[in-house]
Amino acid sequence: MDSTNRILKFHIYGLKKTALGFWSVMLIINILSYVLTMYYFPRVRVGLFSGNDDTISLAGINIMPIFIFFIVYGILLYHEDFALALSFGATRKDYYKSTIISNILVVLIFAVIQSIIQIVDKHLVASLGFNPMTEFGIFNTSTDSILYIILVFSSIFLTLNSVTNLLGVFQYRFGYKFWVGLGILVLVGQMFFGNLILKLILGFREIYLYLLPRFKSSTIFITGGFVTIISYTLGYFLLRKANIKK
Amino acid sequence: MLEIINLNKSYGKNKVLTDINLKIQENKIYGLLGRNGVGKTTLLSLISNQLLRSSGEIKLDGEEIFENSKAMEDICLVKDLPESLKERKVKDILALAGIMYKNWDEEYKNYLIKEFNLNVKKKLMKLSTGNKTILGLIIGLASRSRITIFDEQTLGLDAAMRYKFYNLLLEDFENNPRTIIISTHLIDEVANLFEEVIILNDERIALKDEVSVLKEKSYFLAGQEDLINRVIKAKRVIYKDKFGSKSIVGIYGDLTEDERNYIRTNNIEISNIPLQKLFVYLTENTVKGEFSNGFN
């Protein structure tokens, strides 16, 4: 077994437990959501609701926890695993290579699971007597094939993962200084541009709403691919000069 | 086999290692000695690629080791595990070590766990200092790496555990010869393990020699000062003290047959300097404030 394979095995060792734990919790939450909706709707409202056409997606609530998972995963890959792998004789290059491979694996697994849940959700919501949400802007669970949905989720998750990976590298290289720097940036931004974070969020929302009707699969994949390549490349340049931390 | 050429390391403006040149031979046990903060851990971390050097080269079998996967497969540095791992269970850390080291001996690891009575179900943060050290020792021994380095890996261990480790190390070294580098402050305890000693002092390699040679070259002479002075005239004096009319002088260098005869006939007591004391004298800045010992 060569060193990249060994590090990949090293990554997968920790990931198996984490991913299994995450999806076990998510499945329990999803099942509870269906039960709560079945017996307590409209007193208890769980899931994504569209005001326009009264559609519901209970599995849609998984997206935010998945995003949080990728943020934590991206940071821990460096905060814990990188230091340990380096103490066990891994090279930075091999570690980074196998990190990208394991990122792709995680993304694919998550995309497959979420896509299946999303399709099942459509039928379950309908069986509960509600109008299922099938139109998600970038894909439609009624008209698009599952392979396409997996591809869309994979592209989104990989883009997100590449950014959180970069965040993890920044956090490893600069530690608290990174967060202090980020804080100062936000404060300075607020001084000059008012409520910067809110504006950024609203800005993203505006951009998203503008792009939504214009979305094409090629746009998603090209934009996602571009961000992914930039993030991973920048991450490598920062990591290749990293020392081990105590 | 492992060659260090003009190695330099600075932390900002603070220079830690200057022009380090070393050759480490295969299947030998080395002792790396030096005062606190002299750069031992830095040197070992550079050898194991955990730190980036300022300049210089480190080669294994003629190949530069930096970001060299093949070379790094043969090097295992055992030192304190990163703080960020405190939530990890011991069994997980051992499993990950088993994945990473290509010559890992799982059976031997299990044997060592029993020998040291280590609770592998505990989290790292719940282990005592001694047990954390034992975990490192198990990783180092079971890694079966061609170059295994133990950096201060006796911290928190009681005497019984330390001797158990020394015995296991020797036993394993006989069965599976490899290069072992031990950095320690408990010099006399491990002096018998070392075949060669490397002393770091004042950013540089102050001395590198076979232990047997060091022992043959270092002596305490005790007797009348005027009689001793005739012998030590051309010698490197590393220690000097006086009790009444009697002087005790530590010298480092070869004694000729004539000098030995002179010592015998003039009732000058002669004895070898223990390694620990030799190390202290060699790394002191001055001998009783009189003059440099020539190793700084």
Chai-1 contact restraints between the chains, C-beta under 6 A:
chainA,res_idxA,chainB,res_idxB,connection_type,confidence,min_distance_angstrom,max_distance_angstrom,comment,restraint_id
A,S3,B,S69,contact,1.0,0.0,6.0,A-B,restraint_1
A,R6,B,I99,contact,1.0,0.0,6.0,A-B,restraint_2
A,R6,B,M100,contact,1.0,0.0,6.0,A-B,restraint_3
A,K9,B,I99,contact,1.0,0.0,6.0,A-B,restraint_4
A,F10,B,L96,contact,1.0,0.0,6.0,A-B,restraint_5
A,F10,B,I99,contact,1.0,0.0,6.0,A-B,restraint_6
A,F10,B,M100,contact,1.0,0.0,6.0,A-B,restraint_7
A,H79,B,S84,contact,1.0,0.0,6.0,A-B,restraint_8
A,E80,B,S84,contact,1.0,0.0,6.0,A-B,restraint_9
A,A83,B,P82,contact,1.0,0.0,6.0,A-B,restraint_10
A,A83,B,S84,contact,1.0,0.0,6.0,A-B,restraint_11
A,L84,B,L85,contact,1.0,0.0,6.0,A-B,restraint_12
A,L86,B,Q50,contact,1.0,0.0,6.0,A-B,restraint_13
A,F88,B,A97,contact,1.0,0.0,6.0,A-B,restraint_14
A,F88,B,M100,contact,1.0,0.0,6.0,A-B,restraint_15
A,G89,B,M72,contact,1.0,0.0,6.0,A-B,restraint_16
A,G89,B,I75,contact,1.0,0.0,6.0,A-B,restraint_17
A,T91,B,E67,contact,1.0,0.0,6.0,A-B,restraint_18
A,T91,B,S69,contact,1.0,0.0,6.0,A-B,restraint_19
A,T91,B,M72,contact,1.0,0.0,6.0,A-B,restraint_20
A,K93,B,E67,contact,1.0,0.0,6.0,A-B,restraint_21
A,D94,B,S69,contact,1.0,0.0,6.0,A-B,restraint_22
A,N243,B,L51,contact,1.0,0.0,6.0,A-B,restraint_23
A,N243,B,L52,contact,1.0,0.0,6.0,A-B,restraint_24
A,I244,B,Q50,contact,1.0,0.0,6.0,A-B,restraint_25
A,K246,B,E83,contact,1.0,0.0,6.0,A-B,restraint_26
